[in-house]
Amino acid sequence: MAEGSEMNASGVPGPDGLAARLTAVQGGIAAAAVAAGRDPALLTTIVVTKFQPVSLLEELAALGVREFGESRHQEAQAKASALAGLDLTWHFVGQVQGKKARLVRAYADVIHSVDRGSLVDALRSEESVVDCFVQVNLTDDPGRGGVAPGDLHPLVEQVLSTAGLRLLGLMAVAPLGAEPRRAFARVRDLGEQIQRLAPTATSLSMGMSEDYAEAIVEGATHLRIGTAITGNRPVPG
């Protein structure tokens, strides 16, 4: 086992290993930002903790992490409830089922995966505002999450006219086998286009454990980092 990856008795990465991985990723992000002529302090690193136990999130919080990402509603809801006293920011980064939209917005501070008009309608609220990203599908597979680039502008207009939603910008995942920087450059271009409709929607949620450096070069503001920090995910029960 590599140094900095010690495991405790339950098979979860121990605090020392977790701290080492977190420090390494923070250093990598800072170095990539400086190399790109950007201020590392302006980047938001979201630690994605899907399938990880609450105890690991508590360890991350003790290390100073405040931004957490989850992609399954029941798991996210339970963790947000269990850690309600820690003043954390919850990012929902998975696909949102329309029938669970209002449940998700009850605990999520930011929803990264708004990708269809019916979901926008389901997230409408006159009582509160939730930050969101419109997810763009960079593949030819309509089964993947995200709106097709050709349908982006109408969806953005719908978000802007819907009570209870505040558009931050665009979210995307680089397609498997594609050159990440080229994919992220496309998202950056799409983001500049939608700013004609929404001048304040300047954020880009893109870049994960394997490709965050390329995302930073192309203007990412929100990085979604999982296993590079948390270690391998436990096998779900």
Secondary structure, 3 states (H helix, E strand, C coil): CCCCCCECCCCCECHHHHHHHHHHHHHHHHHHHHHCCCCHHHCEEEEECCCCCHHHHHHHHHCCCCEEEECCHHHHHHHHHHCHHHCCEEEECCCCCHHHHHHHHHHCCEEEEECCHHHHHHHCCCCCCEEEEEEECCCCCCCCCCECHHHHHHHHHHHHCCCCEEEEEEECCCCCCCCHHHHHHHHHHHHHHHCCCCCCCCEEECCCCCCHHHHHHCCCCEEEECHHHHCCCCCCC
